[in-house]
């Protein structure tokens, strides 16, 4: 028996149109799953490889997770769900998160929408004894001086993972999380595209390299598989040693 074979399983990755979510979506597809992803743009063709997007073989649907009613009324293209991955994320640089409008916007996407999506699909996950994986960040474990909303929301995501892990265990839903470190995606270009910043960042990572979406995908496959059948409420730090 191959515990990492997801043939016949249905997976949904919210925020799966690019970056970490896209890497996770493609990893599940490679292991045999039927995979649907949600993103903010109208159609799959609105994404390109330059966005860090590979939507080959994935079912795509538009979903604006900053809109609570859009989540409530979202009609999935599938009638069962085995694995839900919540990988949506937002950040505002240049001190934009110190303005309340910016703070609210980031918290709405990074924290409020996690609960909205989790409750929206709770019954489907309960029916399949499924798995919920919440993508947070190593920012939950240290200060990020210029980004108070990102930090508070990602810290909240870790707490939500713990709490839903306990609350939904009785429904046979296993809830766990992943806290990525510095991963080479569109969202981290502010660091990775700046040679001086990149050098400083790499010097703090014991493995001396950036993470990749594929690195995060390995953790997601594990957490959704029978290999982790006795793990609930935990957030797995996947950061090359960054926060050690």
N, C-alpha and C positions, 0 to 999 in steps of 0.2 A: 504493500500500500504506500502510495506517495502522498504524504500529508500536505504537500504544496501543490497538489493538483486541484484546480478549481473548476474543472469541467462540470457543466450543468449548473453552475452557480451564477447568480445575477449580482452584479456589483454596481453601485452608483458612487461616483466621485464628484462631489460638489466642489467647484474650483478646479476641475480636472482638465480644463482647456489648455493650460500652460503650466510651466514650472514644475514644482514638486508634485502637485496633483496630477499633472499629465504623465509624469514618470511613473507614479503609482498606478494610474489607470492602464497604461501600456504593459506594466508588469503583470497585472491581473489578467489582461487579455492574453499575454504570452503563456500564462499557466492554464488557459482553457476557458476562462470565464467570459460570460456575456457582460460587456461593460458599457455603461452609459455615463456621460459626463455632462455637467452644467457649467456654463460660462456666461459672461455678461453680453457678448455680442450676438447679433441676430441669427447668424448662420455659421456653420462650421467653416465655410469658405472664407469667412472674414478673419481667420487666423492663418498665420504663416509660420514656417520653420524659424524665421527670425524672431518670432515671439516666444520661442521655446515650445512650440506646439506641434504635436504629431497626433492628428485625430483619425489616423488610419484605423479602420475597423471598430471605431467607437461610435455609439449612438449619441448624438449631440442635441441638447435642448438649452434654450436661453433661460436664465433665471437670475434676476437681480436680487441677491440676498439682503441688500440693504432695505428692501421693501417687504415688510412682514406679511402683507396681504398676498403678495406674489408667491411667497412660500406656502401659505395656507391653501391657495387655489391651484398650486402646481399639479399638473396631471402627468404622472410618469408614463413612459411608453411600455412599462413592464408590470406584471401583476403579482410578482413575488420579489423579495429583496433579501439577499443573504448577507451582504456586506455594504455598509454605508461608511464612506470616508469623507470627512468634512475638512477640506483643504483650502477653503476660501480665506483670503487675507487682504488687508489693506494697510498702507503706511503713508504718512504725509511727512515729507522732510522740510527743511528750512523753518523749523519751529512752528509749523502749521498746526501741530497738535496742542500747542499752548493756547490756541483760540478755541473757544467752546464749540464752535461749529465743526471744526476739524476733529476735536476730541470725540464728539458725538458720532461723527461719520465713521471713524475708525473702530470705535467700540461697537457700533451697530453691526458692522461686517464681521469683526474678529471675535465677538462674544455673543451678542444678542442673537445673531443669525444661527449660531451653533445650536442654541436651545430650540429655536424655531424649527430648524431642519430636523433635529433629533426627535422632537415631539411629533412632527409631521409624519415621520416614517416609523415611529415607535411600534405601531400595530403590525406593520409588515415585518419588522425585525423580530417581534415577539412570535409571529406565526411561523417563522423559519428558524427560530432559536439562533438568530444571527449575531453579527458582530458590528460594533460601531467603533470607528477609529477617528479620534480628534487630533488634528495637526496643530500643535501650539508652536513653541519656540524656546530656545535656550534663554531668550530674553526674560522668561518667567523666573529665572534663577539669579539674575543680577540686574543692576541698574542699566538703563539705556538713556542717557541724560537728555538727548534731544527729542525723545519720542515717548512721552508719558502715556499716551493713549494706547500705543502699540504694546508697551510694557504691561500696563494694567490689564489690557484685554487678554494678552497671552498668559499672564499669571492667572487670570480668571478662568481661562480655558483649562488649565491644569486642575484647578479646583473643581470645575464642572465635570471633568473626566472622573475624578475621584468619587464625586457625589452620585453621578449617574451610574457609575460602576456598582456602587452599593445599592442604589435604589432599584435598578433594573435587573439585578442578578436573579431576583425571584421570577422574572419573565424569561429567564434563560437567554438574556441578551448580555453578551460580554462587551463592556465598554473599556477601551484603553486609548492611549494616546502616544504620539511621537513628538519629541521636541527637537527639531532640526537645529543644527548650528549654522555656520555660514555656508550656504548652498549657492552654487553658481546659477542664478536665474535672473530674469528681467528685473525682479524686485531688489536684487542686491547689487545692481550695476553701479549704484552710488559708491560702493566700495570696490567692487572688482574691476571697474573701468578706470580707477585712479591708482596708478602704479605705486605711489607712496602709501596710500591706505591699504592696498592689497598686500604689500610687503609687511606692513605692521600687523595686519590680520593673520597672515600665514605664520608669522613668528610666534603667535600665541596659540597656534594649533599644533599639538604634538605630532600629528601625522603629516604636517607640513604641506597639506593640500586642501583645496576647497572640497566640500561635499558635492555630490551630484544628486539629481532627482532619483537615479537608480539606487544610490545608497539608502535613500529614505524608503524606497519601494521594498527593499529587502526586509526592513523592519515591519512594514505594513503587511506583507505576505505572512510573516511569522505571527503577527498579532491576530490575523484573521483565520489562522489555521488551527487544526487540532493540536499542534505542537505547543500552543499557549493556552490549552483548555482550562488551566487552573489559575490563570492570571486575569485579574479584574482591577479596574480603577487605577492602573499604573500608567505613567508616562515614561516612555523609553527615550532617553537622551541619545541622539545620534549626531555627534558633533566632532568626531575625530579627536576628542579630548579637550576641546576648547575651554570648557568651564572647570576643568580639573584644578 
